[in-house]
Amino acid sequence: MAQPTTTMRRPSISSGEPRASAPGAPVLIRRAREVKGLTQRELGERVGLSQSAVCRLESGGLAPPPDLLARITHVLDLPADALCAVFAGAEPQQWRQWVWASPRTPNEKLLLLALLDRPDARSAVDVLIARTGLGTGTVRSLTERLLCEGLLRCEEDPDQWRTVLAFAGYPGQAPGSA
């Protein structure tokens, strides 16, 4: 049976020259799609891409921009540590774009952006409270949730003799490393 044709044009995911995808991202996206039982066409429909664009993503020919990656991870129910693996070595600006495009709550975005604004993407809870203007209880519950999801990690700061929170996907650091 012939597939119906559509005149709707899908948005392009590349601007300028094609970019190579992050190592592991194509395999992760393909496996997660298969686990969900989706075809390339079905995934494309859910995230606003053509089947051929999904094929290029899965073959490593194109890297998804942060807003598209946020949609893909949401549709495929990928955990945050998988997202960190995809963005390993990404520039801080790419993470900022992902935070803004993600389905995170406004307070989660505020907290993550406050961490990303730090030179090393690390901060103590009291500093985050001061930088975000959020209450102590709110910051603690947000950090607990983001720690459980793998977007944050706890580290010891030997200079300050206290525990600090670090953004798990900060460039140059392996996700989940302490």
C-alpha positions as CSV (number, residue, x, y, z in Angstrom):
1,M,0.0,0.0,0.0
2,A,1.4,3.4,-1.0
3,Q,2.3,5.8,1.8
4,P,0.4,9.1,1.7
5,T,2.5,12.1,0.7
6,T,2.6,15.2,2.8
7,T,3.2,18.8,1.7
8,M,4.3,19.8,5.2
9,R,8.0,20.6,5.2
10,R,9.9,19.6,8.3
11,P,12.4,22.0,9.9
12,S,16.0,21.5,9.1
13,I,18.2,20.4,11.9
14,S,21.4,21.7,10.5
15,S,22.5,25.2,10.0
16,G,25.3,25.5,7.5
17,E,27.6,22.5,7.3
18,P,26.6,19.1,8.7
19,R,28.1,18.5,12.1
20,A,29.2,15.1,13.4
21,S,27.3,13.9,16.3
22,A,28.8,13.3,19.8
23,P,30.3,9.8,20.2
24,G,27.6,7.4,21.4
25,A,24.7,9.7,20.7
26,P,23.6,7.9,17.5
27,V,23.7,4.5,19.2
28,L,21.9,5.8,22.2
29,I,19.1,7.5,20.2
30,R,18.6,4.4,18.0
31,R,18.6,1.9,20.9
32,A,16.2,4.1,22.9
33,R,13.9,4.4,19.9
34,E,13.9,0.7,19.4
35,V,13.2,0.0,23.1
36,K,10.2,2.3,22.9
37,G,9.0,0.3,19.8
38,L,9.1,3.4,17.5
39,T,10.1,3.5,13.9
40,Q,12.3,6.3,12.6
41,R,9.2,7.8,11.0
42,E,7.2,7.7,14.3
43,L,10.0,9.3,16.3
44,G,10.4,11.9,13.6
45,E,6.7,12.7,13.7
46,R,6.8,13.1,17.5
47,V,9.9,15.5,17.5
48,G,9.2,17.3,14.2
49,L,11.7,15.7,11.9
50,S,11.5,13.7,8.7
51,Q,12.3,10.0,8.7
52,S,15.5,10.7,6.7
53,A,16.6,13.3,9.3
54,V,16.2,10.7,12.1
55,C,18.2,8.3,10.0
56,R,21.0,10.8,9.7
57,L,20.9,11.4,13.4
58,E,21.2,7.7,14.1
59,S,24.0,7.3,11.6
60,G,26.1,10.1,13.3
61,G,25.9,12.4,10.3
62,L,24.2,15.2,12.2
63,A,24.3,16.3,15.8
64,P,20.9,17.4,17.3
65,P,20.8,21.0,18.5
66,P,19.9,21.4,22.2
67,D,16.2,22.1,21.6
68,L,15.8,19.0,19.4
69,L,17.8,16.9,21.8
70,A,15.5,18.0,24.7
71,R,12.5,16.8,22.6
72,I,14.2,13.5,21.7
73,T,15.2,12.7,25.3
74,H,11.7,13.6,26.5
75,V,9.9,11.4,23.8
76,L,12.3,8.5,24.4
77,D,12.3,8.9,28.2
78,L,16.1,9.0,28.4
79,P,17.5,9.6,31.8
80,A,19.7,12.6,32.6
81,D,22.9,10.6,32.8
82,A,22.3,9.5,29.2
83,L,21.9,13.1,28.2
84,C,25.2,13.9,30.0
85,A,26.9,11.2,28.0
86,V,25.5,12.7,24.7
87,F,26.7,16.1,25.7
88,A,30.1,15.0,27.1
89,G,32.6,17.6,26.2
90,A,30.0,20.1,25.0
91,E,30.5,23.8,25.5
92,P,28.7,25.5,28.4
93,Q,26.6,27.4,25.9
94,Q,25.2,24.2,24.5
95,W,24.2,23.1,28.0
96,R,22.5,26.5,28.6
97,Q,20.6,26.1,25.4
98,W,19.5,22.6,26.5
99,V,18.4,24.0,29.9
100,W,16.2,26.7,28.2
101,A,14.8,24.2,25.7
102,S,14.1,21.4,28.2
103,P,10.8,20.6,29.8
104,R,12.3,21.5,33.2
105,T,10.4,23.6,35.7
106,P,11.3,27.3,35.9
107,N,12.9,26.8,39.3
108,E,15.0,23.8,38.0
109,K,16.1,25.9,35.1
110,L,17.0,28.8,37.4
111,L,19.1,26.4,39.6
112,L,20.9,24.8,36.7
113,L,21.7,28.1,35.0
114,A,23.0,29.4,38.3
115,L,25.4,26.5,38.4
116,L,26.4,26.9,34.7
117,D,27.2,30.5,35.4
118,R,29.9,29.5,37.8
119,P,33.4,29.2,36.3
120,D,33.7,25.5,37.2
121,A,29.9,24.7,37.3
122,R,30.2,24.0,41.1
123,S,28.6,25.7,44.0
124,A,27.6,25.2,47.6
125,V,23.9,25.1,48.5
126,D,24.1,28.4,50.4
127,V,25.6,30.2,47.4
128,L,22.9,28.8,45.1
129,I,20.2,30.1,47.5
130,A,21.8,33.5,47.4
131,R,22.3,33.4,43.6
132,T,18.8,32.2,42.7
133,G,16.7,33.9,45.4
134,L,14.9,30.6,46.1
135,G,14.2,29.4,49.6
136,T,16.3,26.9,51.4
137,G,13.6,24.2,51.2
138,T,13.0,24.8,47.5
139,V,16.7,24.6,46.7
140,R,17.2,21.4,48.7
141,S,14.2,19.7,47.1
142,L,15.3,20.7,43.6
143,T,18.9,19.6,44.2
144,E,17.6,16.2,45.6
145,R,15.5,15.6,42.5
146,L,18.3,16.7,40.1
147,L,20.9,14.5,42.0
148,C,18.6,11.5,41.7
149,E,18.1,12.2,38.0
150,G,21.9,12.5,37.5
151,L,22.0,16.1,36.4
152,L,23.9,17.1,39.5
153,R,26.5,15.4,41.6
154,C,28.0,16.0,45.0
155,E,31.7,16.7,45.4
156,E,34.0,17.6,48.3
157,D,35.6,21.0,48.1
158,P,38.9,20.6,50.0
159,D,39.6,24.3,50.1
160,Q,36.3,25.1,51.8
161,W,35.9,21.9,53.8
162,R,32.3,21.4,52.6
163,T,30.3,19.6,50.0
164,V,29.4,21.4,46.8
165,L,27.0,20.6,44.0
166,A,28.4,20.2,40.5
167,F,26.7,20.1,37.2
168,A,27.1,16.5,36.0
169,G,27.6,17.4,32.4
170,Y,30.2,20.1,32.8
171,P,32.7,20.0,29.9
172,G,35.8,18.0,30.6
173,Q,34.3,16.0,33.5
174,A,32.9,12.5,33.1
175,P,29.2,12.3,34.1
176,G,28.9,10.7,37.5
177,S,32.6,11.2,38.4
178,A,33.3,12.7,41.8
